[in-house]
């Protein structure tokens, strides 16, 4: 019985994290739309910023974090997923710097 409760609590925890990430992404989209309405010339900069941050999260960080949390036992694929996660965490500041250097 204790194991089932722990599994349910872990699933709720993962769902809460995913919900939080989706809400943050929705807020980014809303802020972008408001900024485009206020200043149409800033669309390129805003889309670059969102692409540099949100795209890396959606492609690298979120899937690997979900995989690592669903399969907690240590094996090669989990370690590879964590390497990709760290790569994604390193790509966010690199993409932001590249965006402002242009």
N, C-alpha and C positions, 0 to 999 in steps of 0.2 A: 504494500500500500504506500509506503514511504517513497519507493522508487517512482511510482506513477505520479505522486504529487510533485516530486522534483522535476520530472519530465514536463508536466503541465506548467510548472512555474518557469522553466527554461523557455518553453514555447511562448508563453506570455511575455517574457522578457525580450525575446527576439522580435516578437510582433510589435512591442512598444518601441524598440529601436528603429525598426523599419518605418513605423508610423511617424516617428520624429523626423527621420530623414525625408520622407515624402512631404511632410508639412514644410520643412525648410526649403525644399525644392519648389514647392508651390509659392512660397513667399518670394523666392528669387524671381520667379516668373511674373508675379504681380508687381514687384518693384521695377522690373525691366519694362513692363508695359506702361507703368506710370511715368518712368523716366523718358520713354520714347514719346509719350504724349506731350510731356513738358519741353523736351528738346530733341527734335527728330534727327539732328546731326550727330547725336551721341549714340546712335543705334549700333554702329560698328564697335565702339569701345565697350558698350554694355554686353553685346553678344560675344565679344572676345573674352571678357571677364567670366561670363557664365560658362562659356565653352571650356575655358582653362580650368575651371573648378568643378562644375557639375559633371562634365563629360568624363573626367578622370574618376570621379566618385562612382558613376554609374557603370563604367567599364572595368575598372581595376579594383576599387576598394570594397564596394558593397558585395559583389559576388564572392570574392575571396573571404570576406569576413563571415558571410553566411555559411559558406562551405566549412570554414574552420570551426565555427560554432556548432554546426550539425554533426561533424565528425571529430570529436575531441581526442580520440586515440591517436597516438603518434604513428604516422606512416609517411611514405615518400610524397604522396599527393598532397597531404596536409602541409608538409614543409614547403613544397613547391607553391602552394596557395599563399602561404605566409610570405614567401619571397616576392610574389607578385603584389601582395598587399603593401609591403615596404616599398616596392618600386612605385606603386601608385601614390603613396604618401610623399615620396621624393619628387614625383612629377608635378604635383600641385604648385609648389613654389617655383619650380623650374619654368613651368608654363606661364605663371604670372610674371616672372622676370622677363621672359621672352616677349610677352605681350607689351610690356612697358618699354622695352629696349627699342622695339620697332619704332 
